[in-house]
Amino acid sequence: MPSILNEFINKNDALKIKLLTTLLENKQNTYELRNLTNQFKVSDYLMRESLEALNSDINVLFGDDWMVLKRGIIYQKMTLTRYHVYRLSQYFFDLSPLKLLLDQRLIAGSIPNYTFMQSEFGWSTSYFFIQKNTLSELIDLDSPEAVISAAFVIYDHYDAKPKFDHYILSASQAVSQFLVDKNYINTHGADKKRLLIAIFLNEITHNPDNCRNIMQHEDKHIHVDDGLPDDICQRLGIPLNNMVLSHLISALNIFDLLEISAPISFTDYAQPIVDRLAAVIMPRLSHSKLNCTPEDAEKISHAMACYCLKFTTTNHWALLSQDNISTNYFQDIYPSIYYLIESFLPSINYPKEIVPPTYLNAAILNMISIIFYYLDITNVDAITISLNFSGSPFTNNMIEAILKDHISHASVHFVTEVLDDSADIYLSDTLCDDVSKPQVIWKNPPTVSDWQSLAELIIRLKKNKNDQQSK
């Protein structure tokens, strides 16, 4: 998880999550306690205490003991998965004092005083101020935009729900349906969208003084002609104009929750940025190996420009999901798409930086997804394998079916029983002197290393093809 989200659970619980994640990644059945204490730079006592506490937590949640510690060796008694890590994170967040304080901030519109927390939850004065200062350092509690974005990211990450009043939940349901009816959003991921809508409506209802900008001024980027339904505005005390909806639509957009064909336009500030970015991207798409039609190139360049616009925000919470993203798969499997997008990022960031270096991988990944949405990529960076096994025709059909299950997603195609000169790889159980292309020989059912070597050959051939076509 992003490191800042670790701050919202108790430090000892965060250590348990890091410990469990490390053990999962190593995939061993036994571990030396000494190695873990050195790796985490903690005392032997703290490591033992954390392991015993983690064992107890797992027993509470799942009804089984996870491990036993004997003579400095950890023996696992049950196999843990990412699901267990997720449930434990959720469990620890529910017990977190910062979660309790954030709940109260959302419900009341401001941080409660120490007497309230003392009478309701038994907090001491010093403990209250420690937690309040910690929360204030993590979130700008005076900024409604920061509170809305941070609360959404945090509660969504831990799959938790703030304790909103019934009328907020009812209003968020009505607004969600209104947005679906108006084609601003669809019903996919409805719970996630309702969470953001509820947090947004709750903040402007419980903290109206700080939300004057939202109520009285249009969003910096997004313009909409609609306003929220009159009955919702009257119930929540929201002005009858399009200002509030423009901010809500902008929040949905920045978290990629907006419908692609949503009826929005851009403000006088944002439209020139979108136009410039689209003008940079479109010529490269038109002359790329993707064989875009002019219509597709226009749609893709506009969608990419709109996506890049989100990086002009100063709200770091809104961009948290764009950090620490890997693009290695696409570099290997779709090199022509990956390097095409990488080639126009310098122009996107000139003369003024739009996408910071921290988020370049996220930008590449999302722009790849836009290409996947608009184009058929089954023949992009394609590799053809000629299958010619000496058994019956059923053998070739079986091998082809197995291969399709494993690697057809990587633009890999197959021909069977004939020597095809256009094929990139010859896969058989017998060497063939008439074939000049790389040969892969499987005399026995393939092992893990056989699959790995075939995958490495496919990746190498894809990159070689892309390099040759780029010259």
C-alpha positions as CSV (number, residue, x, y, z in Angstrom):
1,M,0.0,0.0,0.0
2,P,1.2,3.6,-0.5
3,S,3.3,4.5,2.6
4,I,1.0,7.4,3.7
5,L,-1.9,5.0,4.1
6,N,0.2,3.0,6.5
7,E,0.0,6.0,8.8
8,F,-3.7,5.5,9.4
9,I,-3.2,2.3,11.4
10,N,-1.3,1.8,14.6
11,K,2.5,1.6,14.1
12,N,2.7,-1.9,15.6
13,D,-0.2,-3.0,13.4
14,A,1.6,-1.4,10.4
15,L,4.7,-3.5,11.2
16,K,2.6,-6.6,11.3
17,I,1.3,-5.9,7.8
18,K,4.8,-5.2,6.5
19,L,6.0,-8.4,8.1
20,L,3.2,-10.5,6.6
21,T,3.6,-9.0,3.2
22,T,7.4,-9.7,3.2
23,L,6.7,-13.4,4.2
24,L,4.2,-13.7,1.4
25,E,6.6,-12.4,-1.2
26,N,9.3,-14.8,-0.1
27,K,7.0,-17.9,-0.4
28,Q,8.9,-20.0,2.2
29,N,7.4,-22.3,4.8
30,T,10.1,-21.5,7.5
31,Y,11.9,-18.3,8.4
32,E,14.7,-17.5,10.7
33,L,13.7,-14.9,13.3
34,R,17.2,-13.4,13.2
35,N,16.9,-12.6,9.5
36,L,13.6,-10.8,10.0
37,T,14.9,-8.7,12.9
38,N,17.9,-7.7,10.8
39,Q,15.7,-6.9,7.8
40,F,13.3,-4.8,9.7
41,K,15.9,-3.3,12.0
42,V,13.9,-4.0,15.2
43,S,14.8,-5.7,18.4
44,D,14.4,-9.4,18.9
45,Y,11.8,-8.7,21.6
46,L,9.7,-6.5,19.3
47,M,9.8,-9.0,16.5
48,R,8.7,-11.9,18.8
49,E,5.9,-9.7,20.2
50,S,4.7,-8.7,16.7
51,L,4.7,-12.3,15.5
52,E,2.7,-13.5,18.6
53,A,0.3,-10.6,18.2
54,L,-0.2,-11.3,14.5
55,N,-0.8,-15.0,15.3
56,S,-3.5,-13.9,17.8
57,D,-5.1,-11.5,15.3
58,I,-5.2,-14.2,12.6
59,N,-6.8,-16.6,15.1
60,V,-9.5,-14.0,16.0
61,L,-10.3,-13.3,12.3
62,F,-10.0,-16.7,10.8
63,G,-10.2,-19.2,13.6
64,D,-6.8,-20.8,13.1
65,D,-3.2,-20.4,14.4
66,W,-0.9,-19.2,11.7
67,M,2.6,-20.1,12.9
68,V,4.6,-21.6,15.7
69,L,8.0,-20.2,16.8
70,K,10.6,-22.7,18.0
71,R,14.3,-22.1,18.7
72,G,14.4,-19.0,16.5
73,I,12.6,-20.6,13.6
74,I,9.1,-19.6,12.4
75,Y,7.1,-22.6,11.1
76,Q,3.9,-21.7,9.2
77,K,0.9,-23.9,10.0
78,M,-1.5,-22.3,7.4
79,T,-0.9,-20.7,4.1
80,L,-1.8,-17.0,4.0
81,T,-2.8,-15.1,0.9
82,R,-3.3,-11.5,-0.1
83,Y,-6.9,-11.9,1.0
84,H,-5.7,-12.4,4.6
85,V,-3.5,-9.3,4.4
86,Y,-6.5,-7.3,3.1
87,R,-8.8,-8.5,5.9
88,L,-6.1,-7.8,8.5
89,S,-5.5,-4.3,7.1
90,Q,-9.3,-3.6,7.3
91,Y,-9.4,-5.0,10.9
92,F,-6.4,-2.8,12.0
93,F,-7.9,0.3,10.4
94,D,-11.2,-0.2,12.3
95,L,-9.2,-0.2,15.5
96,S,-7.2,2.9,14.6
97,P,-7.6,6.1,16.7
98,L,-7.0,8.1,13.5
99,K,-10.0,6.4,11.9
100,L,-12.1,7.3,14.9
101,L,-11.0,10.9,14.8
102,L,-11.5,11.2,11.0
103,D,-15.0,9.7,11.4
104,Q,-15.8,12.5,13.9
105,R,-14.3,15.1,11.6
106,L,-16.5,14.0,8.8
107,I,-19.7,13.7,10.9
108,A,-19.3,17.1,12.7
109,G,-17.5,19.1,10.0
110,S,-14.7,19.9,12.4
111,I,-12.4,18.1,14.9
112,P,-14.2,17.6,18.2
113,N,-12.6,19.0,21.3
114,Y,-10.8,16.8,23.8
115,T,-13.6,16.9,26.4
116,F,-15.9,15.2,23.9
117,M,-13.3,12.5,23.0
118,Q,-12.6,12.0,26.7
119,S,-16.3,11.6,27.7
120,E,-17.3,9.5,24.7
121,F,-14.2,7.4,24.2
122,G,-12.0,7.7,27.3
123,W,-9.2,9.6,25.6
124,S,-6.8,11.5,27.8
125,T,-6.0,15.1,26.9
126,S,-2.4,14.3,25.8
127,Y,-3.5,11.3,23.7
128,F,-6.2,13.5,22.0
129,F,-3.7,16.2,21.0
130,I,-1.2,13.6,19.7
131,Q,-3.8,12.0,17.5
132,K,-5.2,15.4,16.4
133,N,-1.7,16.7,15.4
134,T,-1.0,13.5,13.6
135,L,-4.2,13.7,11.5
136,S,-3.6,17.4,10.8
137,E,-0.1,16.6,9.5
138,L,-1.5,14.0,7.2
139,I,-4.6,15.9,5.9
140,D,-5.2,19.6,5.5
141,L,-8.4,19.6,7.5
142,D,-9.2,23.2,6.5
143,S,-9.4,22.3,2.8
144,P,-12.7,20.7,1.8
145,E,-11.1,19.4,-1.4
146,A,-8.3,17.7,0.6
147,V,-10.7,16.3,3.1
148,I,-13.0,14.9,0.4
149,S,-10.1,13.4,-1.6
150,A,-8.3,12.0,1.5
151,A,-11.3,10.5,3.1
152,F,-12.3,8.8,-0.2
153,V,-8.8,7.4,-0.8
154,I,-8.5,6.2,2.8
155,Y,-12.0,4.6,3.2
156,D,-11.9,3.1,-0.2
157,H,-8.4,1.6,0.4
158,Y,-9.5,-0.1,3.6
159,D,-13.0,-0.8,2.3
160,A,-14.6,1.0,5.2
161,K,-17.6,3.3,5.4
162,P,-17.9,6.5,7.5
163,K,-20.9,6.6,9.8
164,F,-22.9,9.2,7.8
165,D,-26.4,10.4,8.8
166,H,-29.3,8.7,7.1
167,Y,-30.2,11.7,5.1
168,I,-26.7,11.9,3.6
169,L,-26.8,8.3,2.6
170,S,-30.3,8.8,1.1
171,A,-29.2,11.9,-0.8
172,S,-26.1,10.2,-2.1
173,Q,-28.2,7.4,-3.5
174,A,-30.5,9.9,-5.2
175,V,-27.6,11.9,-6.6
176,S,-26.0,8.7,-7.8
177,Q,-29.1,7.7,-9.7
178,F,-29.4,11.2,-11.1
179,L,-25.9,11.0,-12.5
180,V,-26.6,7.6,-14.0
181,D,-29.7,9.0,-15.7
182,K,-27.8,11.9,-17.1
183,N,-25.0,9.7,-18.3
184,Y,-22.3,11.2,-16.1
185,I,-21.5,7.8,-14.5
186,N,-22.5,4.2,-15.1
187,T,-23.5,1.5,-12.6
188,H,-20.1,-0.2,-12.7
189,G,-18.4,0.1,-9.3
190,A,-21.6,1.7,-7.8
191,D,-20.5,1.4,-4.2
192,K,-17.2,3.2,-4.9
193,K,-19.0,6.1,-6.6
194,R,-21.6,6.4,-3.9
195,L,-18.8,6.6,-1.3
196,L,-17.2,9.6,-3.0
197,I,-20.6,11.2,-3.6
198,A,-21.6,10.7,0.1
199,I,-18.3,12.2,1.3
200,F,-18.7,15.2,-1.0
201,L,-22.3,15.9,0.1
202,N,-21.5,15.4,3.7
203,E,-18.6,17.8,3.6
204,I,-20.5,20.7,1.9
205,T,-23.5,20.0,4.3
206,H,-21.6,19.9,7.5
207,N,-18.9,22.4,6.7
208,P,-20.6,25.1,4.6
209,D,-18.3,28.0,5.6
210,N,-15.2,26.2,4.3
211,C,-17.1,25.1,1.1
212,R,-18.1,28.5,-0.1
213,N,-15.8,28.2,-3.1
214,I,-17.5,25.0,-4.1
215,M,-21.0,26.5,-3.7
216,Q,-20.3,29.9,-5.4
217,H,-17.7,29.2,-8.1
218,E,-17.3,26.8,-10.9
219,D,-14.7,24.1,-10.8
220,K,-11.3,25.1,-12.3
221,H,-11.5,22.5,-15.1
222,I,-15.0,21.1,-15.6
223,H,-18.1,22.9,-16.8
224,V,-21.6,21.3,-16.7
225,D,-24.9,22.8,-17.8
226,D,-26.9,20.7,-15.2
227,G,-27.3,21.4,-11.5
228,L,-28.2,18.9,-8.8
229,P,-31.9,18.1,-8.5
230,D,-33.9,20.9,-6.8
231,D,-35.2,18.6,-4.0
232,I,-31.7,17.5,-3.1
233,C,-30.4,21.1,-3.0
234,Q,-33.3,22.2,-0.8
235,R,-32.9,19.2,1.5
236,L,-29.1,19.8,2.0
237,G,-29.2,23.6,1.7
238,I,-27.2,23.7,-1.5
239,P,-27.5,26.7,-3.9
240,L,-29.7,26.0,-7.0
241,N,-26.9,26.4,-9.6
242,N,-24.5,24.3,-11.5
243,M,-21.4,25.2,-9.4
244,V,-21.7,22.3,-6.9
245,L,-22.2,19.7,-9.6
246,S,-19.2,20.9,-11.5
247,H,-17.0,20.2,-8.5
248,L,-18.6,16.8,-7.9
249,I,-18.1,15.9,-11.5
250,S,-14.5,17.0,-11.3
251,A,-13.9,14.8,-8.2
252,L,-15.4,11.8,-10.0
253,N,-13.3,12.6,-13.1
254,I,-10.0,12.8,-11.2
255,F,-10.6,9.4,-9.7
256,D,-11.5,7.9,-13.1
257,L,-15.1,7.3,-12.1
258,L,-16.7,9.4,-14.8
259,E,-18.4,7.9,-17.9
260,I,-16.3,8.3,-21.0
261,S,-19.2,10.0,-22.9
262,A,-20.2,12.2,-19.9
263,P,-21.9,15.5,-21.1
264,I,-19.1,17.8,-19.8
265,S,-17.1,20.6,-21.3
266,F,-14.0,22.4,-20.2
267,T,-13.5,25.8,-18.7
268,D,-11.7,28.7,-20.4
269,Y,-8.7,27.7,-18.3
270,A,-8.7,24.0,-19.1
271,Q,-9.7,24.0,-22.8
272,P,-6.5,25.5,-24.2
273,I,-4.5,22.9,-22.2
274,V,-6.6,20.0,-23.6
275,D,-6.3,21.4,-27.2
276,R,-2.5,21.8,-27.0
277,L,-2.0,18.2,-25.6
278,A,-4.3,16.7,-28.2
279,A,-2.5,18.6,-31.0
280,V,0.8,17.1,-29.7
281,I,-0.5,13.5,-29.5
282,M,-2.7,13.2,-32.6
283,P,0.1,13.5,-35.3
284,R,2.1,10.7,-33.6
285,L,-0.9,8.5,-33.4
286,S,-1.8,9.1,-37.1
287,H,1.7,8.1,-38.3
288,S,2.2,5.2,-35.9
289,K,2.2,1.5,-36.5
290,L,-1.2,1.2,-34.9
291,N,-2.9,2.1,-38.2
292,C,-5.3,4.6,-36.6
293,T,-8.1,6.0,-38.7
294,P,-8.3,9.8,-38.5
295,E,-11.4,9.5,-36.4
296,D,-9.8,7.1,-34.0
297,A,-6.7,9.2,-33.7
298,E,-8.8,12.2,-32.9
299,K,-10.8,10.3,-30.2
300,I,-7.7,8.8,-28.6
301,S,-5.7,12.0,-28.6
302,H,-8.6,13.9,-27.0
303,A,-9.1,11.2,-24.3
304,M,-5.4,11.2,-23.5
305,A,-5.3,15.0,-23.3
306,C,-8.3,15.0,-20.9
307,Y,-6.6,12.3,-18.8
308,C,-3.4,14.3,-18.6
309,L,-5.3,17.4,-17.4
310,K,-5.8,15.7,-14.0
311,F,-2.1,16.1,-13.2
312,T,-2.5,19.9,-13.1
313,T,-4.3,19.5,-9.7
314,T,-2.4,20.5,-6.5
315,N,-4.3,17.9,-4.5
316,H,-1.8,15.2,-3.9
317,W,-4.5,12.9,-2.5
318,A,-6.2,12.9,-5.8
319,L,-3.0,11.5,-7.4
320,L,-2.1,9.0,-4.8
321,S,-3.5,6.1,-6.8
322,Q,-1.2,7.1,-9.7
323,D,2.0,6.4,-7.8
324,N,4.1,3.2,-7.7
325,I,2.7,1.7,-10.9
326,S,4.7,-0.8,-13.0
327,T,4.5,-0.9,-16.8
328,N,6.9,-3.8,-17.4
329,Y,4.3,-6.1,-18.8
330,F,3.4,-3.6,-21.6
331,Q,7.1,-2.9,-22.3
332,D,7.5,-6.7,-22.9
333,I,4.2,-7.6,-24.6
334,Y,3.2,-4.4,-26.5
335,P,6.5,-2.6,-27.1
336,S,5.2,-0.6,-30.0
337,I,2.3,0.9,-28.0
338,Y,4.5,1.5,-24.9
339,Y,7.3,3.3,-26.8
340,L,4.9,5.3,-28.9
341,I,3.4,6.8,-25.8
342,E,6.7,7.2,-24.1
343,S,7.9,9.2,-27.2
344,F,5.3,11.9,-26.9
345,L,5.6,12.5,-23.1
346,P,8.5,15.0,-23.5
347,S,6.2,17.1,-25.8
348,I,3.4,16.9,-23.3
349,N,5.7,18.3,-20.6
350,Y,6.9,21.2,-22.8
351,P,7.0,24.1,-22.3
352,K,5.5,23.5,-18.9
353,E,5.5,20.2,-17.0
354,I,2.1,18.5,-16.9
355,V,2.9,15.0,-15.8
356,P,5.5,14.9,-12.9
357,P,8.2,12.2,-13.1
358,T,6.6,10.4,-10.2
359,Y,3.5,9.7,-12.2
360,L,5.0,9.0,-15.7
361,N,4.3,5.2,-15.4
362,A,0.7,5.9,-14.4
363,A,0.3,8.2,-17.3
364,I,1.7,5.6,-19.7
365,L,-0.5,2.8,-18.3
366,N,-3.7,4.9,-18.5
367,M,-2.9,6.1,-22.0
368,I,-2.3,2.4,-23.0
369,S,-5.8,1.6,-21.6
370,I,-7.3,4.4,-23.8
371,I,-5.7,2.8,-26.9
372,F,-7.1,-0.6,-25.8
373,Y,-10.6,0.9,-25.5
374,Y,-10.7,2.5,-28.9
375,L,-8.6,0.0,-31.0
376,D,-8.5,-3.7,-31.8
377,I,-5.0,-4.6,-30.6
378,T,-5.1,-8.3,-31.4
379,N,-2.6,-7.9,-34.2
380,V,-0.4,-5.3,-32.6
381,D,3.1,-6.7,-31.9
382,A,1.8,-10.1,-33.0
383,I,3.9,-13.2,-32.9
384,T,2.9,-16.4,-34.8
385,I,3.8,-19.9,-33.6
386,S,3.8,-22.8,-36.0
387,L,2.8,-26.0,-34.1
388,N,3.9,-29.3,-35.7
389,F,3.9,-32.2,-33.3
390,S,4.4,-35.7,-34.6
391,G,1.4,-37.2,-32.9
392,S,-2.1,-37.3,-34.1
393,P,-4.0,-34.2,-35.2
394,F,-5.5,-34.2,-31.7
395,T,-2.0,-33.5,-30.3
396,N,-1.6,-30.3,-32.2
397,N,-5.2,-29.2,-31.3
398,M,-4.5,-29.9,-27.6
399,I,-1.2,-28.0,-27.6
400,E,-2.9,-25.1,-29.4
401,A,-5.7,-25.0,-26.8
402,I,-3.2,-25.1,-23.9
403,L,-1.2,-22.3,-25.5
404,K,-4.2,-20.1,-26.1
405,D,-5.2,-20.5,-22.5
406,H,-1.8,-19.3,-21.4
407,I,-0.5,-16.7,-23.9
408,S,-3.1,-15.8,-26.5
409,H,-3.7,-12.5,-24.6
410,A,-0.2,-11.4,-25.7
411,S,-1.2,-11.1,-29.4
412,V,0.2,-14.6,-30.1
413,H,-1.4,-16.5,-33.0
414,F,-1.0,-20.1,-34.1
415,V,-0.9,-22.2,-37.2
416,T,-0.8,-26.0,-37.1
417,E,0.5,-29.0,-39.0
418,V,2.1,-27.0,-41.8
419,L,5.5,-25.3,-42.1
420,D,4.6,-21.6,-42.3
421,D,7.5,-19.5,-43.4
422,S,5.8,-16.4,-42.0
423,A,5.7,-17.9,-38.5
424,D,8.1,-16.4,-35.9
425,I,8.6,-19.6,-33.8
426,Y,8.5,-23.2,-34.7
427,L,7.2,-25.4,-31.8
428,S,7.5,-29.1,-32.1
429,D,8.7,-32.3,-30.5
430,T,11.3,-32.8,-33.3
431,L,14.0,-30.5,-34.8
432,C,13.4,-29.5,-38.4
433,D,16.3,-28.6,-40.7
434,D,14.0,-26.7,-43.1
435,V,13.1,-24.1,-40.6
436,S,15.3,-21.0,-40.2
437,K,13.2,-19.4,-37.4
438,P,13.8,-20.1,-33.7
439,Q,12.8,-23.6,-32.7
440,V,11.3,-24.7,-29.4
441,I,11.3,-28.4,-28.8
442,W,8.9,-30.0,-26.3
443,K,9.4,-33.8,-26.2
444,N,7.6,-34.1,-22.9
445,P,4.8,-32.1,-21.3
446,P,6.2,-28.5,-20.7
447,T,7.6,-27.7,-17.3
448,V,7.6,-24.2,-15.6
449,S,11.0,-23.5,-17.1
450,D,9.8,-24.5,-20.6
451,W,7.0,-21.9,-20.3
452,Q,9.4,-19.3,-19.0
453,S,11.9,-19.8,-21.8
454,L,9.0,-19.6,-24.4
455,A,7.8,-16.4,-22.8
456,E,11.3,-14.9,-22.9
457,L,11.7,-15.8,-26.6
458,I,8.3,-14.2,-27.4
459,I,9.3,-11.0,-25.6
460,R,12.7,-10.9,-27.3
461,L,11.1,-11.4,-30.8
462,K,8.5,-8.7,-30.1
463,K,11.2,-6.2,-29.1
464,N,13.4,-7.1,-32.1
465,K,10.4,-6.5,-34.4
466,N,9.7,-3.2,-32.9
467,D,13.3,-2.1,-33.1
468,Q,13.5,-3.0,-36.8
469,Q,10.2,-1.3,-37.6
470,S,11.4,1.9,-35.8
471,K,14.5,2.3,-37.9
